[in-house]
Amino acid sequence: MSLFGRLDYQATSRNHVSAAFDFMNYRAPNAYSGNPSYSNSSIETNGRYNIHDRIFVANWDSTISSSAVNNLRFQWGRDLEVAGSNAAAPYVSISGLMTYGENYALPRTAEPDEHRIQISDVFSKVFGRHTFKAGFDVNIIHEVMINLYNGTGQYSYSNGSAQATFNAWVEDAYGINVGDGLTASITAPSRRSTTPSHTSARTISITTTTPALSKTSWKASSKLTLNLGLRYDVSTITQPPQPNTLTPLTTLYTSTINIPKDQFAPRLGAAWQITPKTVLRIGYGLFFAKTTNSTYYATRVENGVYQQTFTCSPVASNSNYCPALAFPT
């Protein structure tokens, strides 16, 4: 479902205001695993996608004088992407035979839940045959990532032959004691199977700012126009709150996120009217893109300390279950 609305308002002869709002809900059952067919699987291990987008944009054009105008823009947006489960945990894999239960990568309650506030302003002034523009752009992004990979546990059976694998699953599924010290239940960690990767999810906040941008246009002649511009970009982000200090190398790469402060981006352009019906345009520009948030997330969160993984492997002993796991808060 998608709704879109737009409002235009001429406040005065010198001021024009417009606003638009986009509302979108998208639902796709069984879209997490999108292949047309699967072997040894079931619909239980699939999942659904729900996407909610809300975007509001406002624009204010103001005529200051006969030779000066100003354009102010504002954006508020939210992008929430959720992947739900088709079945209850745990995920069970019987090698070469079947899988069932909640997919080990689900649910994803926020991947991401992104909130954005952006403000930009551009002032334009005409001096004879010369046009000058200057402005700024501030883009604030707060992103929440909740993707608890293997958070509800996984049981993986692989005992050589298909028959031995199936027998091991039957023994756990029905709690049958065959005297090998591996008696367990699939509702609890099993020493015959594996319950890996219990992880915790965190949030990340990123601010992208463009302190200054400028552009000048000069009409050198009736047939030649030159454009010169310069933009400066810098992205800031809070440093990792809990680095991995196990070794000097892990300390180095998980303590600090580099913030480049030399991103000056020039713009050059020219338009030459060769004939009344032919115009040649050339241009050059250097551009800097915002670093993807998943890179920041990996550095801040997936460093072996802030978010941890615990694995329980099958080992015969007098104990019926895997040792208790302590999860960080």
C-alpha positions, 0 to 999 in steps of 0.5 A: 500500500502506498499513499502520496500527498503534495501541498503547494502554497504561495504565501506571498509574491516572494515566497512559495512553500511546498510539501510532500509526504510519502506513506508506503507499507510493503508486505511479502509473505515467504519472501526471505527465501526467494528461490523458486524451489528448495530441496530438503527444506520446508516453508517453516524455515522461510519468512516474511518481509514487512517494509514501512517507509515514511518520507516528508519533504518541505521546500521554501523558495524565497525571493530576496531581491530582483537578483537574489533568491534562497532555497531551503529544504527539509526532509524527515524520513523513516525506513523500517525493514522487518523480516518475520518468522514462519515457525517457532524456534529452534531451527533443526537441520537433518543433513540430507533429509530435511530442515524445519523450525524458525530460520536461524537468521530470523527474526530481524526486527529492525534491519534497519530502522533508519531515521533521517533528518536533513536540512539544506540551504542554497543562496543564489545571487546574480552579478551582471553576467555572473551567478554565485551560489553558496549553501550547506547540507546537514544530513543526520542519520540514526540507525538501529540494527536488530539482527540476532543471528542464531539468537534462538538456537540451531540444531544440526544433525550430521552423523555420517549416513542418512540413517545414522543422522535420522536415528540421532534426531529421533533419539533427541526428538523423543528423549531416548536414552541409548546409553551413549551419554548424549541423551537430550531434548530438542527443546534444550541444548543437545550434546548430539547437535549444535547450538551456535552463535547466540548474539546480541544486537546494538544501535548505531548513530551516524551524522553526515554533514556538508558544511559548505558548498559553492558554485559560480557560473560565468557567461564568458560570451554569448556562446560560452558559459563556464561553471566552477564549484567546490564542495566539502564533505565530512561524515562524523560518527561516535567512536566504538564504545567497547573495543576489543583489546585482546591484542595490539592489532585488535585494539588498533582496528576496533578502537577508532573509526577514521573520519576523513577531513580532506574531502574537497570536491571540485566541479568544473563545467563548460557549455559552448554553443557551436551553432544555433542548434548545437551545444557542446557540454563538458564537465568534471567533478570529484565526488565522495559518497557516504560510507555504508552503515553496515561497515560502521556496524561491523567495526563497532559491534561485530568485534568479538567483544561488544557482540559475542558468539557462543558455541556448544559442541557435542561431547560425550560426558556424564552431563546431559546438556551443554554448559550454561551460557552467560549472555552480555547485556 
